[in-house]
Amino acid sequence: MRNKLLIGLGLAAALATGLAIAKHRNGDMGIYLDDQGNVVGSFVVSCDGVFSYEGTRTSNFVVNGQLFCHRP
């Protein structure tokens, strides 16, 4: 029983870590939020995968747009 609990906790931690460092996709646009939900920065990933941002980067972000990228 204890082993199953440890495995479950390990998987949950791995999932949470994966979500925290999730990469943005090419063409994504979005905003960074502080702990109170205020916008503190913005970002864009070009269609070629070049990431740029303004303001403050936080772990709380919302993707709220997508560039029209030509797909091969």
MOPAC internal coordinates of N, CA, C and O (Angstrom, degrees):
PM7 1SCF
backbone

  N    0.0000 0     0.00 0     0.00 0    0    0    0
  C    1.4538 1     0.00 0     0.00 0    1    0    0
  C    1.5312 1   110.35 1     0.00 0    2    1    0
  O    1.2310 1   121.00 1   137.93 1    3    2    1
  N    1.3264 1   115.70 1   -42.07 1    3    2    1
  C    1.4651 1   120.52 1  -178.99 1    5    3    2
  C    1.5303 1   111.36 1   -64.22 1    6    5    3
  O    1.2310 1   120.50 1   140.85 1    7    6    5
  N    1.3416 1   116.65 1   -39.15 1    7    6    5
  C    1.4638 1   120.64 1   179.46 1    9    7    6
  C    1.5291 1   111.19 1   -63.40 1   10    9    7
  O    1.2310 1   120.34 1   139.19 1   11   10    9
  N    1.3185 1   116.96 1   -40.81 1   11   10    9
  C    1.4635 1   120.39 1   179.36 1   13   11   10
  C    1.5274 1   110.54 1   -64.11 1   14   13   11
  O    1.2310 1   120.26 1   141.03 1   15   14   13
  N    1.3075 1   117.10 1   -38.97 1   15   14   13
  C    1.4586 1   121.63 1   178.42 1   17   15   14
  C    1.5221 1   110.33 1   -64.41 1   18   17   15
  O    1.2310 1   120.47 1   135.10 1   19   18   17
  N    1.3345 1   116.71 1   -44.90 1   19   18   17
  C    1.4659 1   120.53 1   179.46 1   21   19   18
  C    1.5303 1   111.30 1   -64.05 1   22   21   19
  O    1.2310 1   120.50 1   138.50 1   23   22   21
  N    1.3142 1   116.64 1   -41.50 1   23   22   21
  C    1.4607 1   120.17 1   178.11 1   25   23   22
  C    1.5293 1   110.06 1   -63.82 1   26   25   23
  O    1.2310 1   120.25 1   136.88 1   27   26   25
  N    1.3076 1   117.13 1   -43.12 1   27   26   25
  C    1.4664 1   121.17 1   178.46 1   29   27   26
  C    1.5208 1   112.13 1   -61.71 1   30   29   27
  O    1.2310 1   120.67 1   136.72 1   31   30   29
  N    1.3311 1   116.32 1   -43.28 1   31   30   29
  C    1.4677 1   119.91 1   177.91 1   33   31   30
  C    1.5234 1   111.16 1   -65.61 1   34   33   31
  O    1.2310 1   120.16 1   141.45 1   35   34   33
  N    1.3133 1   117.31 1   -38.55 1   35   34   33
  C    1.4567 1   121.30 1   177.72 1   37   35   34
  C    1.5183 1   112.28 1   -63.52 1   38   37   35
  O    1.2310 1   120.66 1   136.54 1   39   38   37
  N    1.3286 1   116.34 1   -43.46 1   39   38   37
  C    1.4644 1   120.41 1   177.92 1   41   39   38
  C    1.5231 1   111.39 1   -65.31 1   42   41   39
  O    1.2310 1   120.22 1   140.36 1   43   42   41
  N    1.3200 1   117.18 1   -39.64 1   43   42   41
  C    1.4634 1   120.69 1   178.46 1   45   43   42
  C    1.5269 1   110.81 1   -64.11 1   46   45   43
  O    1.2310 1   120.50 1   138.56 1   47   46   45
  N    1.3245 1   116.66 1   -41.44 1   47   46   45
  C    1.4644 1   120.38 1   178.43 1   49   47   46
  C    1.5201 1   111.10 1   -65.48 1   50   49   47
  O    1.2310 1   120.15 1   139.97 1   51   50   49
  N    1.3288 1   117.32 1   -40.03 1   51   50   49
  C    1.4604 1   120.87 1   179.09 1   53   51   50
  C    1.5245 1   110.96 1   -64.92 1   54   53   51
  O    1.2310 1   120.25 1   139.55 1   55   54   53
  N    1.3150 1   117.12 1   -40.45 1   55   54   53
  C    1.4575 1   121.14 1   178.22 1   57   55   54
  C    1.5214 1   110.95 1   -64.91 1   58   57   55
  O    1.2310 1   120.42 1   135.44 1   59   58   57
  N    1.3169 1   116.80 1   -44.56 1   59   58   57
  C    1.4646 1   120.48 1   179.27 1   61   59   58
  C    1.5238 1   111.02 1   -62.91 1   62   61   59
  O    1.2310 1   120.08 1   139.87 1   63   62   61
  N    1.3146 1   117.45 1   -40.13 1   63   62   61
  C    1.4662 1   121.24 1   178.02 1   65   63   62
  C    1.5176 1   110.03 1   -65.57 1   66   65   63
  O    1.2310 1   120.22 1   138.24 1   67   66   65
  N    1.3052 1   117.19 1   -41.76 1   67   66   65
  C    1.4681 1   120.67 1   179.00 1   69   67   66
  C    1.5090 1   112.07 1   -62.32 1   70   69   67
  O    1.2310 1   120.14 1   140.43 1   71   70   69
  N    1.3155 1   117.34 1   -39.57 1   71   70   69
  C    1.4600 1   120.29 1   178.40 1   73   71   70
  C    1.5191 1   111.36 1   -69.75 1   74   73   71
  O    1.2310 1   120.22 1   145.74 1   75   74   73
  N    1.3129 1   117.18 1   -34.26 1   75   74   73
  C    1.4586 1   120.57 1  -177.88 1   77   75   74
  C    1.5200 1   112.22 1   -69.35 1   78   77   75
  O    1.2310 1   120.18 1   150.58 1   79   78   77
  N    1.3439 1   117.26 1   -29.42 1   79   78   77
  C    1.4546 1   119.25 1  -178.90 1   81   79   78
  C    1.5242 1   111.51 1  -110.11 1   82   81   79
  O    1.2310 1   120.62 1  -157.97 1   83   82   81
  N    1.3222 1   116.43 1    22.03 1   83   82   81
  C    1.4584 1   120.25 1   179.84 1   85   83   82
  C    1.5160 1   110.18 1   -58.30 1   86   85   83
  O    1.2310 1   121.21 1   -43.15 1   87   86   85
  N    1.3263 1   115.29 1   136.85 1   87   86   85
  C    1.4529 1   120.50 1  -179.72 1   89   87   86
  C    1.5174 1   109.42 1   -88.10 1   90   89   87
  O    1.2310 1   121.66 1   -31.73 1   91   90   89
  N    1.3039 1   114.42 1   148.27 1   91   90   89
  C    1.4547 1   120.07 1   174.60 1   93   91   90
  C    1.5195 1   108.96 1   -77.37 1   94   93   91
  O    1.2310 1   120.72 1   -27.67 1   95   94   93
  N    1.3268 1   116.22 1   152.33 1   95   94   93
  C    1.4630 1   121.16 1   178.26 1   97   95   94
  C    1.5178 1   109.77 1   -90.49 1   98   97   95
  O    1.2310 1   120.46 1   -22.80 1   99   98   97
  N    1.3051 1   116.72 1   157.20 1   99   98   97
  C    1.4548 1   121.25 1   175.81 1  101   99   98
  C    1.5257 1   109.71 1   -55.73 1  102  101   99
  O    1.2310 1   120.79 1   -48.11 1  103  102  101
  N    1.3398 1   116.10 1   131.89 1  103  102  101
  C    1.4528 1   121.67 1   179.08 1  105  103  102
  C    1.5190 1   114.40 1    92.91 1  106  105  103
  O    1.2310 1   119.71 1   173.12 1  107  106  105
  N    1.3407 1   118.15 1    -6.88 1  107  106  105
  C    1.4676 1   120.55 1  -179.60 1  109  107  106
  C    1.5333 1   111.09 1   -70.46 1  110  109  107
  O    1.2310 1   120.96 1   -37.05 1  111  110  109
  N    1.3151 1   115.77 1   142.95 1  111  110  109
  C    1.4618 1   123.71 1   171.64 1  113  111  110
  C    1.5178 1   106.63 1  -129.88 1  114  113  111
  O    1.2310 1   120.31 1   -34.33 1  115  114  113
  N    1.3315 1   117.02 1   145.67 1  115  114  113
  C    1.4577 1   117.90 1  -179.75 1  117  115  114
  C    1.5079 1   113.07 1  -170.95 1  118  117  115
  O    1.2310 1   122.00 1     8.06 1  119  118  117
  N    1.3217 1   113.77 1  -171.94 1  119  118  117
  C    1.4647 1   121.71 1  -177.13 1  121  119  118
  C    1.5199 1   109.74 1  -129.42 1  122  121  119
  O    1.2310 1   121.28 1   -25.52 1  123  122  121
  N    1.3336 1   115.15 1   154.48 1  123  122  121
  C    1.4632 1   122.85 1   173.15 1  125  123  122
  C    1.5232 1   108.16 1  -104.54 1  126  125  123
  O    1.2310 1   120.81 1   -40.51 1  127  126  125
  N    1.3401 1   116.06 1   139.49 1  127  126  125
  C    1.4581 1   122.52 1  -178.08 1  129  127  126
  C    1.5241 1   110.17 1  -118.20 1  130  129  127
  O    1.2310 1   120.83 1   -34.38 1  131  130  129
  N    1.3418 1   116.03 1   145.62 1  131  130  129
  C    1.4566 1   119.26 1   172.35 1  133  131  130
  C    1.5282 1   108.61 1   -84.26 1  134  133  131
  O    1.2310 1   120.26 1     3.09 1  135  134  133
  N    1.3299 1   117.10 1  -176.91 1  135  134  133
  C    1.4644 1   121.20 1  -176.63 1  137  135  134
  C    1.5213 1   113.60 1   -64.49 1  138  137  135
  O    1.2310 1   120.11 1   157.96 1  139  138  137
  N    1.3293 1   117.39 1   -22.04 1  139  138  137
  C    1.4631 1   121.30 1   179.19 1  141  139  138
  C    1.5341 1   111.87 1   -91.54 1  142  141  139
  O    1.2310 1   119.98 1   177.80 1  143  142  141
  N    1.3325 1   117.64 1    -2.20 1  143  142  141
  C    1.4583 1   120.91 1   178.84 1  145  143  142
  C    1.5140 1   114.19 1    91.30 1  146  145  143
  O    1.2310 1   120.13 1  -170.70 1  147  146  145
  N    1.3255 1   117.36 1     9.30 1  147  146  145
  C    1.4665 1   120.90 1   178.33 1  149  147  146
  C    1.5223 1   109.84 1   -83.34 1  150  149  147
  O    1.2310 1   120.48 1   -37.01 1  151  150  149
  N    1.3269 1   116.70 1   142.99 1  151  150  149
  C    1.4560 1   121.68 1   177.46 1  153  151  150
  C    1.5242 1   108.85 1   -72.23 1  154  153  151
  O    1.2310 1   120.51 1   -54.60 1  155  154  153
  N    1.3345 1   116.63 1   125.40 1  155  154  153
  C    1.4618 1   121.15 1  -179.68 1  157  155  154
  C    1.5227 1   112.45 1  -122.27 1  158  157  155
  O    1.2310 1   119.95 1   176.08 1  159  158  157
  N    1.3176 1   117.70 1    -3.92 1  159  158  157
  C    1.4552 1   121.04 1   179.25 1  161  159  158
  C    1.5073 1   111.22 1  -172.90 1  162  161  159
  O    1.2310 1   121.24 1    -7.45 1  163  162  161
  N    1.3271 1   115.23 1   172.55 1  163  162  161
  C    1.4602 1   120.82 1   177.89 1  165  163  162
  C    1.5270 1   108.39 1  -142.08 1  166  165  163
  O    1.2310 1   120.96 1   -17.67 1  167  166  165
  N    1.3285 1   115.77 1   162.33 1  167  166  165
  C    1.4582 1   120.34 1   179.32 1  169  167  166
  C    1.5175 1   110.22 1  -146.54 1  170  169  167
  O    1.2310 1   121.74 1   -18.87 1  171  170  169
  N    1.3191 1   114.27 1   161.13 1  171  170  169
  C    1.4601 1   121.83 1   173.63 1  173  171  170
  C    1.5261 1   107.37 1  -148.90 1  174  173  171
  O    1.2310 1   121.04 1   -38.30 1  175  174  173
  N    1.3147 1   115.61 1   141.70 1  175  174  173
  C    1.4578 1   122.05 1   173.44 1  177  175  174
  C    1.5183 1   105.85 1  -115.21 1  178  177  175
  O    1.2310 1   120.20 1   -61.98 1  179  178  177
  N    1.3321 1   117.23 1   118.02 1  179  178  177
  C    1.4572 1   120.43 1  -177.54 1  181  179  178
  C    1.5219 1   110.21 1   -64.39 1  182  181  179
  O    1.2310 1   121.15 1   -11.02 1  183  182  181
  N    1.3013 1   115.40 1   168.98 1  183  182  181
  C    1.4661 1   120.35 1   178.44 1  185  183  182
  C    1.5258 1   111.30 1   -63.79 1  186  185  183
  O    1.2310 1   120.34 1   158.30 1  187  186  185
  N    1.3340 1   116.95 1   -21.70 1  187  186  185
  C    1.4618 1   121.87 1   177.87 1  189  187  186
  C    1.5230 1   112.40 1   -90.76 1  190  189  187
  O    1.2310 1   120.08 1  -178.68 1  191  190  189
  N    1.3350 1   117.45 1     1.32 1  191  190  189
  C    1.4551 1   121.37 1   176.73 1  193  191  190
  C    1.5152 1   115.22 1    91.13 1  194  193  191
  O    1.2310 1   119.64 1  -166.84 1  195  194  193
  N    1.3399 1   118.28 1    13.16 1  195  194  193
  C    1.4623 1   121.26 1   179.49 1  197  195  194
  C    1.5267 1   108.44 1   -85.28 1  198  197  195
  O    1.2310 1   120.87 1   -60.41 1  199  198  197
  N    1.3346 1   115.94 1   119.59 1  199  198  197
  C    1.4604 1   122.83 1  -177.96 1  201  199  198
  C    1.5242 1   109.76 1   -90.65 1  202  201  199
  O    1.2310 1   120.37 1   -45.19 1  203  202  201
  N    1.3380 1   116.91 1   134.81 1  203  202  201
  C    1.4654 1   121.03 1   172.74 1  205  203  202
  C    1.5197 1   108.55 1  -143.60 1  206  205  203
  O    1.2310 1   121.23 1   -26.66 1  207  206  205
  N    1.3344 1   115.26 1   153.34 1  207  206  205
  C    1.4609 1   119.48 1  -179.73 1  209  207  206
  C    1.5144 1   109.95 1  -147.95 1  210  209  207
  O    1.2310 1   121.36 1   -18.05 1  211  210  209
  N    1.3159 1   115.01 1   161.95 1  211  210  209
  C    1.4626 1   123.84 1   173.97 1  213  211  210
  C    1.5140 1   107.61 1  -130.36 1  214  213  211
  O    1.2310 1   120.43 1   -30.83 1  215  214  213
  N    1.3206 1   116.78 1   149.17 1  215  214  213
  C    1.4586 1   120.54 1   179.09 1  217  215  214
  C    1.5104 1   111.05 1    84.06 1  218  217  215
  O    1.2310 1   121.02 1    34.74 1  219  218  217
  N    1.3179 1   115.65 1  -145.26 1  219  218  217
  C    1.4559 1   122.58 1  -175.49 1  221  219  218
  C    1.5204 1   110.34 1  -106.64 1  222  221  219
  O    1.2310 1   120.66 1   -47.74 1  223  222  221
  N    1.3410 1   116.35 1   132.26 1  223  222  221
  C    1.4635 1   121.00 1   174.79 1  225  223  222
  C    1.5259 1   108.81 1   -87.59 1  226  225  223
  O    1.2310 1   120.51 1   -46.05 1  227  226  225
  N    1.3164 1   116.63 1   133.95 1  227  226  225
  C    1.4586 1   122.26 1   175.50 1  229  227  226
  C    1.5265 1   108.69 1  -130.51 1  230  229  227
  O    1.2310 1   120.62 1    -7.48 1  231  230  229
  N    1.3204 1   116.42 1   172.52 1  231  230  229
  C    1.4598 1   119.95 1   177.14 1  233  231  230
  C    1.5299 1   111.49 1   -80.16 1  234  233  231
  O    1.2310 1   120.29 1   167.99 1  235  234  233
  N    1.3397 1   117.06 1   -12.01 1  235  234  233
  C    1.4626 1   121.48 1   177.38 1  237  235  234
  C    1.5212 1   108.55 1   -96.57 1  238  237  235
  O    1.2310 1   120.43 1   -68.00 1  239  238  237
  N    1.3304 1   116.79 1   112.00 1  239  238  237
  C    1.4544 1   119.95 1   179.03 1  241  239  238
  C    1.5169 1   110.29 1  -139.02 1  242  241  239
  O    1.2310 1   121.62 1   -21.22 1  243  242  241
  N    1.3230 1   114.50 1   158.78 1  243  242  241
  C    1.4533 1   121.57 1   177.45 1  245  243  242
  C    1.5172 1   107.23 1  -131.50 1  246  245  243
  O    1.2310 1   120.53 1   -54.93 1  247  246  245
  N    1.3337 1   116.60 1   125.07 1  247  246  245
  C    1.4581 1   120.67 1   172.71 1  249  247  246
  C    1.5238 1   106.11 1   -82.22 1  250  249  247
  O    1.2310 1   120.88 1   -61.57 1  251  250  249
  N    1.3348 1   115.92 1   118.43 1  251  250  249
  C    1.4621 1   118.48 1  -175.72 1  253  251  250
  C    1.5166 1   112.74 1  -125.31 1  254  253  251
  O    1.2310 1   120.20 1  -160.99 1  255  254  253
  N    1.3137 1   117.22 1    19.01 1  255  254  253
  C    1.4542 1   120.34 1   177.17 1  257  255  254
  C    1.5115 1   111.35 1  -170.44 1  258  257  255
  O    1.2310 1   121.34 1   -13.47 1  259  258  257
  N    1.3231 1   115.04 1   166.53 1  259  258  257
  C    1.4552 1   121.50 1  -179.34 1  261  259  258
  C    1.5198 1   108.12 1  -145.01 1  262  261  259
  O    1.2310 1   120.82 1   -50.61 1  263  262  261
  N    1.3320 1   116.03 1   129.39 1  263  262  261
  C    1.4538 1   120.70 1   174.81 1  265  263  262
  C    1.5264 1   109.25 1   -71.45 1  266  265  263
  O    1.2310 1   120.27 1   -27.53 1  267  266  265
  N    1.3205 1   117.08 1   152.47 1  267  266  265
  C    1.4568 1   120.99 1   174.36 1  269  267  266
  C    1.5224 1   107.92 1   -85.87 1  270  269  267
  O    1.2310 1   121.09 1   -79.09 1  271  270  269
  N    1.3119 1   115.51 1   100.91 1  271  270  269
  C    1.4619 1   121.79 1  -178.25 1  273  271  270
  C    1.5193 1   108.58 1  -102.45 1  274  273  271
  O    1.2310 1   121.09 1   -40.83 1  275  274  273
  N    1.3181 1   115.51 1   139.17 1  275  274  273
  C    1.4535 1   120.53 1   175.76 1  277  275  274
  C    1.5175 1   108.63 1   -77.23 1  278  277  275
  O    1.2310 1   120.73 1   -59.88 1  279  278  277
  N    1.2826 1   116.21 1   120.12 1  279  278  277
  C    1.4648 1   120.99 1  -179.80 1  281  279  278
  C    1.5342 1   108.71 1   -96.93 1  282  281  279
  O    1.2310 1   120.46 1   -41.38 1  283  282  281
  N    1.3345 1   116.73 1   138.62 1  283  282  281
  C    1.4845 1   119.54 1   179.72 1  285  283  282
  C    1.5106 1   112.30 1   -68.92 1  286  285  283
  O    1.2310 1   120.10 1   180.00 1  287  286  285

